[in-house]
Structure formats: structure tokens, C-alpha cells
Amino acid sequence: MINLNAHLDIERLGARGEGLCRGPRGLIFTPYALPGETILAEVDGERGKLVEVLKASPERIPAPCPHFTKCGGCAVQTLSAPAYAEWKRGLVADSLRNAGVTVDVAPLVAAWGAGRRRATFHARNDQRGQPHVGFMEARSHRIYELDACPILAPEMAGALHAARNVAEILKTLEKPLDIVVTASPQGLDLDIHGCGKLEFELEQALIRAAESLDLARIANHGAPLVERRAPEIQIGRVRVTPPPGAFLQATAAGEEILAQLVLDAIGEAKKAADLYCGIGTFALRLAEKADVFCVESEAAALAAGLRAGRATPGLRRLTGEARDLFARPLLASELAAFDAVVFDPPRAGAEKQMRELAQSAVPCVVGVSCNAQTFARDANMLIAGGYELTTVTPVDQFLYSPHVELVGVFRKAAVKAGRKRRLLG
């Protein structure tokens, strides 16, 4: 039953950026409402729809984007900067505390820099067969078309125009498309998903579009159709040409900050392993001072990073293995060769690999994560194996969203105690 005139007193923001309050049947989640506000809402079960703010929070500010609340890309734009930073820090702190992990969480580090260097645009045809391109509407599968997005980097200025051209060319397929656009100094890099194998005429049309739009590269499901200029990503001193759609940190500033936290943590380590290394976001920077063994399941991404690193003078030894760590983690005996291990897994975390790390004697382990819940689970396994979680730093690349990265540093307690005894002796 829908209550059209519910007065709600919002208590806090939830993990998805929704205002939370307690109703007669449990929690009610109301998007765009802020803590301390009294609102008028339509309530249907546990879902609230904001109708009017009756008493505004002192932390409420104007939304910087005219598309906010209609476009589903952002969850929280009207919260003042200090309150926003504390909410995001709290997402990490709450996840760790709820999992029984005790650690002081550092203040949030802002890392959006110039904006996002990659975006996925969705294209769907209407009933007349005409494509619509943009992001999804808030809590809907409908497309919200927009002319610009303030969280994108300036180099992404032509991204929407390029995506619309692709959707127009492929509209006769009548398939839902996801168009991944990445900015590079050489131009935009597009990877199309959802269209399947294309007929020759459509491939040629896309190649002509790449010419007319001056794209660096365009690919279909990771297979390049044409590469007019090899798109490069700068990683430290190394220039890497990633495979189409390869994983990248969301912002260039965020990558730099995460990498510096990792470098600071490993200190003077001379032999390091970078697990789930991708194209070498951390490995290629670590190689300035340590021999690095890289492990990644995507062979093309691994090869791109190793090739670029080995072509860069002055780096230390870089080796690697294409290996699915979810199915075949590095064993504790294999990890014995390293004095530092870095891991940056997908959102699912690294459960099997953590079981092996927990049994190892690696002095320093650094975890980078985009999911505080799975990081907390993995941290508990390392702690049970004798590691101490010394620092956790939340890093915000995903402005206005509920997503937050973190870097956690673990030290092996037994190793640290042993070193202390040797020094005292």
C-alpha cells in the first residue's frame, strides 16, 4: 500500500546514499534526502520517494548538475563537502567495524582530479527504432539523455557525440548496446559491447566513423576494428597501450594517489608481487625500486604492461604470469620469495588468495579495494594468520557516488617481532 503523505525524519545516509529512517514496518530508504531533514514522501514498503523537503539540513547545498535526481549516475550531490567526506569515510569504517576489524580509518582523500577518464554509455532504441544514448535514469532501465556530464574529464568532451554516432550506425541491429569510452592523449578509445559479430558493411561504417570523429581506436567486444593511433596511458614513466576495455582506475589523480600509498607502504622492499595487476598500475611504479612479479588473469592486459615496462630504461626486473588467482592462487611456498605483496582484486575480493597469504611470512601486504565489505572479509583472514592491519586510507575517485576505494597496509606481527628481537640482540 502506498502512503502518499508520509512525514519522515531522516536519521542518516545509507550505503547507497539514500536517506534512512525507521517506519512502522522497518527501515525506509529515500533517495536524495539528507540526515536531519524532515520530508514529505510517497512511501511504498521500504522505498520512499522524496516529494518535498519540509525542514532542510544545514548541510544541504545546491546540486552542481542540472541532471541530478533524473540521471542515475550520481547519488549524493547536495551534501556539503565536510559532511560528504565523513559519510564516505564512514562507509569504510562501518564495513570494517561490522566485520569485527579494529583499525583507525584515515580521513577521506579526494581523488577525482580533473574527472573520470572513462565512461560507459548505454544505447537503446525506442519503439520507432531511433537510438537514445546516455546513462540510465535513476532506478530505471530507461535511458536518460544528457548533453554533458560534470564528473567527466575535459578529454572526454567528445565522448557522448562519438557514442551517439556508433548507436546510429548500429540501430538496425535493434540490440541494447554498452559503449565504453576511454580518454587518452591520442584521442578517444571506444569498445562496443552487445552487438555481437558484425557484418562487413557495419564494420566498415564504424571504421569510417572512427576517421570522421578522429578516434584513436574503435573495437567490438575487445577486438579492434581499427587503430588509427595507439591510445596510451601514462603509468609513472611508462607509456602503456592497454587492450580495449582493460581495467583502469577511474581518474588519473586517483591512480596517482593509490599508487603513492602503495609505494609508501612497501618502503625498501626489493622483491614484490603485484597480484591482479592489470596493465601494471602499481607494478610499473614499483619496478623503479624493486623486482616485480606480476600476476593477472587477462593475458592481453598483462602482456601490454610487461611489454611497455621492459621497453622503458631504468626499471628493475619485471616478470609475470597469466594466472586465474580465483581458481589457482599463489601458494604460501611461492609467496616466500617476496618481501612485499600488493593485491587489487575485483569487487568479489580475493578469498582463496588470502588463505595462502595468511599462511605466508611475507613481511608487508598492501590491499587495494573498491569494496569495503569484501576487503573486511579478506582482512580478517590475514589478521587470523598473524598480520596486523596498521592503516586504512579511503580514497574517493567516484565523486557523488556511494563507491569508495581504500588502501590497507598489513604487517606480519611475527616477522616484525622477530626483527625487533634481532635488533635488540
VENCORWO-V87312 format. One record per residue. N is the residue number from 1. RES is the residue in three letters. SS is DSSP state (H for helix, E for strand, C for the rest). PHI is phi in radians with two decimals (* if undefined). Layout:
n=<N & N>
res=<RES & RES>
ss=<SS & SS>
phi=<PHI & PHI>
This chain:
n=<1 & 2 & 3 & 4 & 5 & 6 & 7 & 8 & 9 & 10 & 11 & 12 & 13 & 14 & 15 & 16 & 17 & 18 & 19 & 20 & 21 & 22 & 23 & 24 & 25 & 26 & 27 & 28 & 29 & 30 & 31 & 32 & 33 & 34 & 35 & 36 & 37 & 38 & 39 & 40 & 41 & 42 & 43 & 44 & 45 & 46 & 47 & 48 & 49 & 50 & 51 & 52 & 53 & 54 & 55 & 56 & 57 & 58 & 59 & 60 & 61 & 62 & 63 & 64 & 65 & 66 & 67 & 68 & 69 & 70 & 71 & 72 & 73 & 74 & 75 & 76 & 77 & 78 & 79 & 80 & 81 & 82 & 83 & 84 & 85 & 86 & 87 & 88 & 89 & 90 & 91 & 92 & 93 & 94 & 95 & 96 & 97 & 98 & 99 & 100 & 101 & 102 & 103 & 104 & 105 & 106 & 107 & 108 & 109 & 110 & 111 & 112 & 113 & 114 & 115 & 116 & 117 & 118 & 119 & 120 & 121 & 122 & 123 & 124 & 125 & 126 & 127 & 128 & 129 & 130 & 131 & 132 & 133 & 134 & 135 & 136 & 137 & 138 & 139 & 140 & 141 & 142 & 143 & 144 & 145 & 146 & 147 & 148 & 149 & 150 & 151 & 152 & 153 & 154 & 155 & 156 & 157 & 158 & 159 & 160 & 161 & 162 & 163 & 164 & 165 & 166 & 167 & 168 & 169 & 170 & 171 & 172 & 173 & 174 & 175 & 176 & 177 & 178 & 179 & 180 & 181 & 182 & 183 & 184 & 185 & 186 & 187 & 188 & 189 & 190 & 191 & 192 & 193 & 194 & 195 & 196 & 197 & 198 & 199 & 200 & 201 & 202 & 203 & 204 & 205 & 206 & 207 & 208 & 209 & 210 & 211 & 212 & 213 & 214 & 215 & 216 & 217 & 218 & 219 & 220 & 221 & 222 & 223 & 224 & 225 & 226 & 227 & 228 & 229 & 230 & 231 & 232 & 233 & 234 & 235 & 236 & 237 & 238 & 239 & 240 & 241 & 242 & 243 & 244 & 245 & 246 & 247 & 248 & 249 & 250 & 251 & 252 & 253 & 254 & 255 & 256 & 257 & 258 & 259 & 260 & 261 & 262 & 263 & 264 & 265 & 266 & 267 & 268 & 269 & 270 & 271 & 272 & 273 & 274 & 275 & 276 & 277 & 278 & 279 & 280 & 281 & 282 & 283 & 284 & 285 & 286 & 287 & 288 & 289 & 290 & 291 & 292 & 293 & 294 & 295 & 296 & 297 & 298 & 299 & 300 & 301 & 302 & 303 & 304 & 305 & 306 & 307 & 308 & 309 & 310 & 311 & 312 & 313 & 314 & 315 & 316 & 317 & 318 & 319 & 320 & 321 & 322 & 323 & 324 & 325 & 326 & 327 & 328 & 329 & 330 & 331 & 332 & 333 & 334 & 335 & 336 & 337 & 338 & 339 & 340 & 341 & 342 & 343 & 344 & 345 & 346 & 347 & 348 & 349 & 350 & 351 & 352 & 353 & 354 & 355 & 356 & 357 & 358 & 359 & 360 & 361 & 362 & 363 & 364 & 365 & 366 & 367 & 368 & 369 & 370 & 371 & 372 & 373 & 374 & 375 & 376 & 377 & 378 & 379 & 380 & 381 & 382 & 383 & 384 & 385 & 386 & 387 & 388 & 389 & 390 & 391 & 392 & 393 & 394 & 395 & 396 & 397 & 398 & 399 & 400 & 401 & 402 & 403 & 404 & 405 & 406 & 407 & 408 & 409 & 410 & 411 & 412 & 413 & 414 & 415 & 416 & 417 & 418 & 419 & 420 & 421 & 422 & 423 & 424 & 425>
res=<MET & ILE & ASN & LEU & ASN & ALA & HIS & LEU & ASP & ILE & GLU & ARG & LEU & GLY & ALA & ARG & GLY & GLU & GLY & LEU & CYS & ARG & GLY & PRO & ARG & GLY & LEU & ILE & PHE & THR & PRO & TYR & ALA & LEU & PRO & GLY & GLU & THR & ILE & LEU & ALA & GLU & VAL & ASP & GLY & GLU & ARG & GLY & LYS & LEU & VAL & GLU & VAL & LEU & LYS & ALA & SER & PRO & GLU & ARG & ILE & PRO & ALA & PRO & CYS & PRO & HIS & PHE & THR & LYS & CYS & GLY & GLY & CYS & ALA & VAL & GLN & THR & LEU & SER & ALA & PRO & ALA & TYR & ALA & GLU & TRP & LYS & ARG & GLY & LEU & VAL & ALA & ASP & SER & LEU & ARG & ASN & ALA & GLY & VAL & THR & VAL & ASP & VAL & ALA & PRO & LEU & VAL & ALA & ALA & TRP & GLY & ALA & GLY & ARG & ARG & ARG & ALA & THR & PHE & HIS & ALA & ARG & ASN & ASP & GLN & ARG & GLY & GLN & PRO & HIS & VAL & GLY & PHE & MET & GLU & ALA & ARG & SER & HIS & ARG & ILE & TYR & GLU & LEU & ASP & ALA & CYS & PRO & ILE & LEU & ALA & PRO & GLU & MET & ALA & GLY & ALA & LEU & HIS & ALA & ALA & ARG & ASN & VAL & ALA & GLU & ILE & LEU & LYS & THR & LEU & GLU & LYS & PRO & LEU & ASP & ILE & VAL & VAL & THR & ALA & SER & PRO & GLN & GLY & LEU & ASP & LEU & ASP & ILE & HIS & GLY & CYS & GLY & LYS & LEU & GLU & PHE & GLU & LEU & GLU & GLN & ALA & LEU & ILE & ARG & ALA & ALA & GLU & SER & LEU & ASP & LEU & ALA & ARG & ILE & ALA & ASN & HIS & GLY & ALA & PRO & LEU & VAL & GLU & ARG & ARG & ALA & PRO & GLU & ILE & GLN & ILE & GLY & ARG & VAL & ARG & VAL & THR & PRO & PRO & PRO & GLY & ALA & PHE & LEU & GLN & ALA & THR & ALA & ALA & GLY & GLU & GLU & ILE & LEU & ALA & GLN & LEU & VAL & LEU & ASP & ALA & ILE & GLY & GLU & ALA & LYS & LYS & ALA & ALA & ASP & LEU & TYR & CYS & GLY & ILE & GLY & THR & PHE & ALA & LEU & ARG & LEU & ALA & GLU & LYS & ALA & ASP & VAL & PHE & CYS & VAL & GLU & SER & GLU & ALA & ALA & ALA & LEU & ALA & ALA & GLY & LEU & ARG & ALA & GLY & ARG & ALA & THR & PRO & GLY & LEU & ARG & ARG & LEU & THR & GLY & GLU & ALA & ARG & ASP & LEU & PHE & ALA & ARG & PRO & LEU & LEU & ALA & SER & GLU & LEU & ALA & ALA & PHE & ASP & ALA & VAL & VAL & PHE & ASP & PRO & PRO & ARG & ALA & GLY & ALA & GLU & LYS & GLN & MET & ARG & GLU & LEU & ALA & GLN & SER & ALA & VAL & PRO & CYS & VAL & VAL & GLY & VAL & SER & CYS & ASN & ALA & GLN & THR & PHE & ALA & ARG & ASP & ALA & ASN & MET & LEU & ILE & ALA & GLY & GLY & TYR & GLU & LEU & THR & THR & VAL & THR & PRO & VAL & ASP & GLN & PHE & LEU & TYR & SER & PRO & HIS & VAL & GLU & LEU & VAL & GLY & VAL & PHE & ARG & LYS & ALA & ALA & VAL & LYS & ALA & GLY & ARG & LYS & ARG & ARG & LEU & LEU & GLY>
ss=<C & E & E & E & E & E & E & E & E & C & C & E & E & C & C & C & C & E & E & E & E & E & E & C & C & E & E & E & E & E & E & C & C & C & C & C & C & E & E & E & E & E & E & E & C & C & E & E & E & E & E & E & E & E & E & C & C & C & C & E & C & C & C & C & C & C & C & E & C & C & E & C & C & C & C & C & C & C & E & C & H & H & H & H & H & H & H & H & H & H & H & H & H & H & H & H & H & H & C & C & C & C & C & C & E & C & C & C & E & E & C & C & C & C & C & E & C & E & E & E & E & E & E & E & E & C & C & C & C & C & E & E & E & E & E & E & E & C & C & C & C & C & E & E & C & C & C & C & C & C & C & E & C & H & H & H & C & C & H & H & H & H & H & H & H & H & H & H & H & C & H & H & H & C & C & C & E & E & E & E & E & E & E & E & C & C & E & E & E & E & E & E & E & C & C & C & C & C & C & H & H & H & H & H & H & H & H & H & H & H & H & H & C & C & C & C & E & E & E & E & C & C & E & E & E & E & E & C & C & C & C & C & E & E & E & C & C & E & E & E & C & C & C & C & C & C & C & C & C & C & C & H & H & H & H & H & H & H & H & H & H & H & H & H & H & H & C & C & C & C & E & E & E & E & E & C & C & C & C & C & C & C & H & H & H & H & C & C & C & C & E & E & E & E & E & E & C & C & H & H & H & H & H & H & H & H & H & H & H & H & C & C & C & C & C & C & C & E & E & E & E & E & C & C & C & C & C & C & C & C & C & H & H & H & H & C & C & C & C & E & E & E & E & C & C & C & C & C & C & C & H & H & H & H & H & H & H & H & C & C & C & C & C & E & E & E & E & E & E & C & C & H & H & H & H & H & H & H & H & H & H & H & H & H & C & C & E & E & E & E & E & E & E & E & E & E & C & C & C & C & C & C & C & C & E & E & E & E & E & E & E & E & H & H & H & H & H & H & H & H & H & H & H & H & C>
phi=<* & -1.62 & -1.68 & -1.48 & -2.34 & -1.45 & -1.68 & -2.08 & -1.84 & -1.36 & -1.66 & -2.84 & -1.62 & -1.51 & -1.19 & -1.83 & 1.49 & -1.59 & -1.24 & -1.96 & -2.60 & -1.71 & -1.84 & -1.12 & -2.03 & 2.19 & -1.19 & -2.07 & -1.88 & -2.16 & -1.05 & 1.30 & -1.62 & -2.02 & -1.01 & 1.50 & -1.63 & -1.85 & -2.25 & -1.77 & -2.46 & -1.59 & -2.05 & -2.25 & 1.18 & -1.64 & -1.80 & -2.01 & -2.06 & -1.15 & -1.81 & -2.73 & -1.56 & -1.46 & -2.34 & -1.41 & -1.21 & -1.13 & -1.56 & -1.32 & -2.23 & -1.15 & -1.21 & -1.31 & -2.07 & -1.18 & -1.56 & -1.04 & 1.44 & -1.71 & -1.26 & -1.57 & -1.27 & -2.11 & -1.87 & -2.40 & -2.09 & -1.81 & -1.73 & -1.02 & -0.99 & -1.09 & -1.18 & -1.08 & -1.09 & -1.24 & -1.08 & -1.17 & -1.03 & -1.10 & -1.03 & -1.26 & -1.04 & -1.14 & -1.08 & -1.18 & -1.10 & -1.12 & -1.60 & 1.43 & -1.63 & -1.76 & -2.87 & -1.37 & -1.60 & -1.19 & -1.05 & -1.10 & -1.76 & -1.25 & -2.44 & -1.48 & 0.93 & -1.41 & 2.17 & -1.23 & -1.72 & -2.54 & -2.58 & -1.91 & -1.74 & -1.79 & -2.20 & -2.40 & -1.44 & -1.51 & -1.16 & -1.60 & 1.46 & -1.65 & -1.37 & -2.13 & -2.23 & 2.91 & -1.76 & -1.27 & -1.11 & -1.03 & 0.90 & -2.73 & -1.77 & -1.44 & -1.45 & -1.84 & -1.49 & -2.40 & -1.56 & -2.76 & -2.33 & -1.25 & -1.61 & -1.55 & -1.17 & -0.96 & -1.16 & -1.62 & -0.99 & -1.62 & -1.14 & -1.12 & -1.07 & -1.12 & -1.11 & -1.15 & -1.08 & -1.08 & -1.09 & -1.15 & -1.12 & -1.72 & -1.12 & -1.18 & -1.24 & 0.95 & -2.09 & -1.22 & -2.02 & -2.06 & -2.02 & -1.56 & -2.06 & -2.12 & -1.51 & -2.49 & -1.04 & -1.56 & 2.20 & -1.33 & -2.08 & -1.91 & -2.29 & -1.70 & -2.18 & 1.89 & -1.59 & 1.24 & -1.17 & -1.79 & -1.17 & -0.97 & -1.11 & -1.23 & -1.04 & -1.14 & -1.14 & -1.19 & -1.13 & -1.15 & -1.12 & -1.04 & -1.20 & -1.21 & -1.56 & 1.02 & -1.32 & -1.29 & -2.75 & -2.39 & -2.34 & -2.06 & 0.91 & 1.50 & -1.74 & -1.06 & -1.54 & -2.74 & -2.15 & -1.36 & -2.52 & -1.19 & -1.23 & -2.08 & -2.04 & -1.48 & -2.13 & 1.08 & -1.59 & -1.77 & -1.83 & -1.97 & -1.71 & -1.32 & -1.10 & -0.95 & 1.33 & -1.06 & -1.09 & -2.34 & -1.11 & -1.10 & -2.24 & -1.11 & -1.12 & -1.08 & -1.08 & -1.06 & -1.17 & -1.04 & -1.12 & -1.16 & -1.08 & -1.15 & -1.07 & -1.08 & -1.21 & -1.40 & 1.00 & -1.70 & -0.97 & -1.91 & -2.33 & -2.20 & -2.01 & -2.00 & -1.68 & 1.03 & -1.38 & 1.04 & -1.53 & 1.85 & -0.87 & -1.73 & -1.01 & -1.25 & -1.47 & -1.06 & -1.17 & -1.17 & -2.38 & -2.50 & -1.25 & -2.21 & -1.85 & -1.85 & -2.26 & -2.73 & -1.33 & -1.46 & -1.06 & -1.18 & -1.14 & -1.02 & -1.10 & -1.08 & -1.17 & -1.12 & -1.06 & -1.19 & -1.15 & -1.21 & -1.53 & -1.78 & -1.12 & 1.67 & -1.45 & -1.38 & -1.12 & -2.05 & -2.25 & -2.87 & -2.54 & -1.40 & -2.71 & -1.48 & -1.25 & -1.25 & -1.63 & -2.44 & -1.18 & -1.14 & -1.34 & -1.00 & -1.16 & -1.26 & -1.28 & -1.09 & -1.34 & -1.98 & -1.82 & -2.69 & -2.29 & -1.97 & -2.33 & -2.41 & -1.42 & -1.10 & -1.02 & -1.22 & 1.45 & -2.42 & -0.99 & -1.12 & -1.17 & -1.15 & -1.07 & -1.30 & -1.07 & -1.07 & -1.53 & -1.55 & -1.99 & -1.05 & -1.13 & -2.31 & -2.19 & -2.10 & -1.85 & -1.99 & -2.54 & -1.87 & -2.46 & -1.12 & -1.18 & -1.26 & -1.09 & -1.07 & -1.07 & -1.14 & -1.08 & -1.08 & -1.18 & -1.17 & -1.09 & -1.10 & -1.54 & 1.82 & -1.54 & -1.94 & -1.44 & -1.58 & -2.54 & -2.34 & -2.10 & -1.38 & -2.25 & -1.86 & -1.57 & -1.76 & -0.99 & 1.23 & -1.92 & -1.47 & -1.49 & -2.56 & -1.58 & -2.65 & -2.16 & -2.04 & -1.99 & -2.01 & -2.13 & -1.33 & -1.04 & -1.13 & -1.13 & -1.12 & -1.14 & -1.07 & -1.12 & -1.11 & -1.11 & -1.15 & -1.15 & -1.19 & -1.27>
